Amino acid sequence: MHFMPSLQQAWIRHDSLVCVGLDPEPARFPAHLREAPDAVFTFCAAIVDATADLVCAFKPQIAHFAALRAEDALERLIAHIHARHPGVPVILDAKRGDIGSTAQHYASEAFERYRADAVTLNPYLGRDSIEPFLQRADKGVILLCRTSNPGGADFQALDCGGQPLYLRVAETIARDWNGHGNCALVTGATWPEELGKVRAVVGDMPLLVPGIGAQGGDVEAVLRHGRDAAGRGLLISSSRAILYAGSDEDFALAARAATSELRDTINRYRLR
């Protein structure tokens, strides 16, 4: 199934806007896993299996795997999600951005090697750097717009013809790049009013929203400013607060409880 219909169905089927980020840090694994063979896959697969019916997507972060020389574990993890939890889309958080043949190889990496359903990208090299991804109408193209980190304002908030650059990015992507209807934007929970400005520009385009949990984003403000007309339109991402909710052998159950709590909190505000 194409990414966008899969996401829309997961929103409804699981009554959830939660996206669980899979950012393995072995030093934070429960003690019984830290020295275990294949610990990265075992830990992440347990989190996936414990939370899959509570989420709209999973988002493995490629650098967390690559730094551990665990790319094979990432491939197997995405295959595991597709096999055990079909219908839950996988977003490869890679933030790629390059030109020419390199961009084409990055697209092959995301969609052929890892078989992700969507990938995060940096749009600041322009449309030609994104074109190999846009051509894949079945895949999601999730572009950085207004990021959650404090330094995001260094460039994203600069005046660009009377509006901040991040809004010019949002407007251009919605108007000119989204011909296949497969684009989404990254907009941080830490800037809820700016999130609302992006929503006003892009209509019902999905927004991937990091910054909830460890970064301190406010769920009520995100829903108030960011939801679409149907009360959905968001992938609210949480990683550390879910992955490391527990530190013992019941870590997966603790992750499930944290995911359920976040889903319930979101849903309290979603249709107000």
Number of C-alpha atoms within 10 A of each C-alpha: 12 16 23 22 14 17 24 16 15 21 22 12 14 16 17 26 31 26 28 29 25 26 19 24 16 16 10 14 21 17 13 11 18 16 12 10 9 12 18 23 20 15 21 21 20 14 22 25 15 18 21 22 18 26 26 29 27 26 24 25 20 19 15 18 21 13 9 13 11 18 16 12 20 23 16 15 20 23 17 16 19 17 10 13 14 13 22 24 28 27 26 27 22 17 15 18 19 19 17 12 11 14 19 16 15 22 21 15 13 23 18 11 11 19 18 24 25 27 25 24 24 18 20 14 11 13 15 15 22 26 16 19 26 22 14 16 17 18 25 27 26 25 26 23 28 27 22 22 14 9 9 14 15 8 12 19 15 13 13 13 8 8 11 15 19 25 24 19 22 24 16 15 20 20 12 9 17 16 13 13 16 24 24 29 27 24 30 27 31 24 20 23 15 19 27 18 15 25 23 16 16 20 13 18 20 24 28 24 28 24 22 22 17 12 16 11 19 15 22 16 17 26 26 18 19 29 24 20 10 9 16 22 23 27 25 29 24 25 25 19 18 27 28 20 19 20 16 15 13 11 21 25 17 20 26 23 18 20 27 19 14 23 20 17 13 19 19 13 16 21 13 8
